[in-house]
Amino acid sequence: MRPELLLCVGLIASASPAAAQEVRDYGTTMRGRLGRDPIATNAAQEAVDRAGVSCRVTNGVLRGRDADGATHYEVACADAPGYVVIGGPTYRAINCLAIAERGRGSGSCRLRENADTRRHYARIAASAGVDCVVQEGRITGVNPRQDFIYEIGCVGPSGYWLEPSADGWLVTDCLIVSSQGGECRLTSRREDREAFQSRLTGTELAGCHVAEVRAMGRGSNGSYFEVGCGSRENVVARFDPPDVFQEVIPCAEAGSIGGGCRRTSTP
């Protein structure tokens, strides 16, 4: 089990609601669009850079100053979700997707580009190589590197967790997430079964009406799933590392795989 999947459940309280609460206390006076003032636009870009986030500012508003005299910007980015940025003395940037997690209010991101969160989740999914029409998304938590982990729900039964990694993105479908102790809120268990059912098309399990499915783990030979097909005895399905179906293993022979089958038959 990947420990960060469990860790993020506890950290989500500090990852998005706390950040959103922080925004709520900032000055929110609208002072005009930065695009009309190149000097202000450059100042916003400098604040973003000093806050340590990757964002090429394409639009923004000057929200005002707080009681400490720090200037507050909201910026839209060419290749990232927008941010509320606090300029000095300690530069900070708060992701607009995190702000949206706690609901709209005086501290919400207001730019049109930032208000369309589905567009940003679709862009994240495309960057991660996920081929689906994104219906909605959310932040599930953070990993030990303090990167946000995202959940996306697709049009259709599929859903995923997306986590930035040193090599790009780690994509985990919701069936695996639930088996590792996480929770997909945008994809139901019924949809998990439907998504897995589609993976059996053209295989020797094509006639199986999937009543239950459980991820058992992944090894050098691929990934293993315990599958219940109605009144038939449960079996184990093996998929190779590219996730192409390979074989069916009787549960009686699968005792060393993921602790073995939990059921020998499906009620």
C-alpha positions in Angstrom: 0.0 0.0 0.0 1.4 3.4 -0.9 1.6 5.3 2.4 1.0 8.7 0.7 -2.5 7.6 -0.3 -3.4 7.2 3.4 -1.4 10.2 4.5 -3.2 12.6 2.2 -6.5 11.9 3.8 -5.3 13.4 7.0 -3.4 16.3 5.3 -6.3 17.5 3.2 -7.6 19.6 6.1 -4.4 21.6 6.0 -4.0 21.5 2.3 -7.1 23.3 1.1 -9.5 24.5 3.8 -6.6 26.1 5.8 -5.3 27.8 2.7 -8.8 28.9 1.8 -9.4 30.3 5.3 -6.1 32.2 4.9 -7.5 33.9 1.8 -10.7 34.8 3.6 -8.7 37.1 5.9 -7.0 38.9 3.1 -8.0 42.3 1.7 -10.5 41.7 -1.1 -11.0 45.2 -2.5 -11.0 45.1 -6.3 -8.6 47.7 -7.7 -8.8 47.0 -11.4 -7.4 44.6 -13.9 -3.6 44.4 -14.2 -3.7 44.2 -18.0 -4.4 47.9 -18.0 -1.2 48.6 -16.1 2.1 46.9 -17.4 3.9 48.0 -14.2 1.3 46.2 -12.0 1.4 43.2 -14.3 5.1 43.0 -13.9 4.8 43.4 -10.2 2.3 40.5 -10.1 4.7 38.3 -12.1 7.5 39.1 -9.8 5.4 38.3 -6.8 4.4 34.9 -8.4 8.1 34.1 -9.1 9.2 35.0 -5.6 6.3 32.9 -4.1 8.0 29.9 -5.9 5.2 28.8 -8.2 5.3 28.2 -11.9 2.9 30.6 -13.6 3.2 32.8 -16.6 0.7 35.6 -15.7 -1.9 36.2 -18.5 -4.5 38.2 -16.5 -5.0 39.4 -13.1 -6.6 41.8 -10.6 -5.1 43.8 -7.8 -7.2 42.8 -4.8 -5.9 45.5 -2.4 -3.7 45.5 0.7 -4.0 43.7 4.0 -3.5 45.2 7.5 0.3 44.5 7.2 0.5 46.5 4.0 1.2 43.4 1.7 -0.3 43.7 -1.8 -2.7 41.0 -2.8 -3.1 39.8 -6.4 -5.2 37.3 -8.1 -3.6 36.0 -11.3 -4.6 33.7 -14.1 -1.8 31.5 -15.6 -1.1 30.3 -19.1 -0.3 26.8 -18.0 -1.5 26.3 -14.4 -4.5 27.0 -12.2 -4.7 30.5 -11.0 -3.4 31.8 -7.7 -4.0 34.4 -5.0 -0.6 35.8 -4.4 0.5 37.8 -1.4 3.4 40.1 -2.1 6.0 40.4 0.7 7.5 40.4 3.1 6.8 36.7 3.0 5.6 35.9 -0.5 2.9 33.2 -0.7 0.7 31.8 -3.4 -2.5 29.9 -2.8 -4.0 27.7 -5.6 -7.5 28.7 -6.7 -8.5 25.1 -6.9 -7.7 24.8 -3.2 -9.7 27.9 -2.5 -12.7 26.5 -4.4 -12.7 23.4 -2.2 -14.2 25.3 0.7 -16.9 27.0 -1.4 -17.4 30.5 -2.7 -17.2 33.6 -0.5 -15.4 36.8 -0.1 -12.0 35.1 -0.6 -13.0 33.2 -3.8 -11.0 33.5 -7.0 -12.9 35.9 -9.2 -11.3 35.9 -12.6 -13.3 34.1 -15.3 -10.3 32.0 -16.1 -9.9 30.8 -12.5 -13.6 30.3 -11.8 -13.9 27.5 -14.4 -12.3 24.8 -12.2 -13.5 22.0 -14.6 -11.3 23.4 -17.3 -8.2 23.3 -15.0 -8.9 19.7 -14.0 -9.3 18.8 -17.7 -5.9 20.4 -18.4 -4.3 18.5 -15.5 -5.8 15.2 -16.7 -4.5 15.8 -20.3 -1.1 16.6 -18.8 -1.2 13.3 -17.0 -2.1 11.4 -20.2 -5.6 10.5 -19.0 -7.9 10.0 -22.0 -11.3 11.0 -20.7 -13.9 13.8 -20.8 -13.5 15.3 -17.4 -16.8 16.0 -15.6 -15.5 17.3 -12.3 -12.5 17.3 -10.0 -11.3 17.9 -6.5 -8.2 18.0 -4.4 -7.9 14.8 -2.2 -4.9 15.9 -0.2 -1.1 16.3 -0.5 1.8 13.9 -0.7 4.9 14.0 1.4 6.5 16.5 -1.0 3.5 18.8 -0.4 2.2 18.3 -4.0 -1.6 18.3 -4.4 -3.1 15.0 -5.3 -6.2 15.4 -7.5 -9.2 13.2 -8.2 -11.0 13.5 -11.5 -14.4 12.1 -12.4 -15.0 11.3 -16.1 -18.1 11.2 -18.3 -18.6 7.5 -18.1 -17.5 5.1 -15.3 -13.8 5.9 -15.0 -12.2 7.9 -12.3 -8.6 8.6 -11.2 -6.3 10.0 -8.7 -3.5 12.1 -10.3 -0.3 12.8 -8.4 2.7 14.8 -9.6 6.0 12.8 -9.5 9.6 13.3 -10.4 8.9 11.7 -13.7 5.6 13.4 -14.6 2.4 12.0 -13.1 1.3 9.0 -11.2 -2.1 7.9 -12.4 -4.1 5.5 -10.2 -7.6 4.4 -11.1 -10.3 4.5 -8.5 -10.5 0.7 -8.2 -6.9 0.7 -7.1 -7.4 3.7 -4.9 -10.1 2.1 -2.9 -8.2 -1.1 -2.6 -5.2 0.8 -1.1 -7.4 2.6 1.6 -8.2 5.8 -0.3 -11.6 7.1 -1.3 -12.9 8.3 -4.7 -15.8 10.6 -4.1 -16.5 11.3 -7.7 -16.7 7.7 -8.9 -19.0 5.1 -7.3 -18.2 1.4 -6.6 -20.8 0.6 -9.3 -18.9 2.7 -11.8 -15.7 0.9 -10.7 -17.3 -2.4 -11.7 -18.5 -1.0 -15.0 -15.1 0.3 -15.8 -13.5 -3.0 -15.0 -16.2 -4.8 -17.0 -15.1 -3.0 -20.1 -11.6 -4.3 -19.6 -12.9 -7.9 -20.0 -14.2 -7.3 -23.6 -12.8 -9.9 -25.9 -11.2 -12.0 -23.1 -12.2 -15.4 -21.7 -14.1 -13.5 -19.0 -16.1 -11.5 -21.5 -19.3 -13.3 -20.4 -18.7 -12.4 -16.7 -21.2 -10.0 -15.2 -18.9 -8.4 -12.7 -20.7 -8.4 -9.3 -17.5 -7.5 -7.4 -13.9 -6.7 -8.1 -10.9 -6.2 -5.9 -7.4 -5.1 -6.7 -5.0 -7.6 -5.2 -1.7 -6.0 -6.0 0.9 -5.5 -8.7 4.1 -7.4 -9.4 6.7 -7.9 -12.1 4.2 -10.0 -14.0 1.5 -7.4 -13.9 -1.6 -6.6 -11.8 -4.1 -9.0 -10.2 -7.8 -8.6 -9.5 -10.2 -10.9 -7.7 -13.4 -11.0 -9.8 -16.8 -12.2 -8.8 -19.1 -13.2 -11.7 -22.6 -13.6 -10.3 -23.2 -17.1 -9.0 -19.9 -18.4 -10.4 -16.9 -19.0 -8.3 -14.5 -16.1 -7.9 -11.4 -16.1 -10.0 -8.2 -14.0 -10.3 -7.6 -12.0 -13.5 -4.0 -11.1 -14.4 -3.2 -8.1 -16.6 0.3 -7.5 -17.9 2.2 -4.2 -17.0 0.5 -2.3 -20.0 -2.8 -3.6 -18.5 -3.6 -6.1 -21.3 -5.6 -9.1 -20.1 -3.4 -12.3 -19.8 -5.0 -15.1 -17.9 -7.5 -16.4 -15.4 -6.2 -18.0 -12.2 -8.5 -20.1 -10.0 -8.7 -18.8 -6.5 -7.5 -22.2 -5.2 -4.1 -21.5 -7.0 -3.9 -17.8 -5.9 -3.1 -18.1 -2.2 0.2 -16.3 -2.6 -1.3 -13.4 -4.5 -2.3 -10.4 -2.4 -3.3 -12.6 0.5 -5.5 -14.9 -1.7 -9.1 -14.6 -2.6 -11.4 -13.2 0.1 -14.3 -15.3 -1.2 -14.4 -18.6 -3.0 -17.8 -17.7 -4.5 -20.0 -14.7 -4.8 -23.4 -14.8 -3.0 
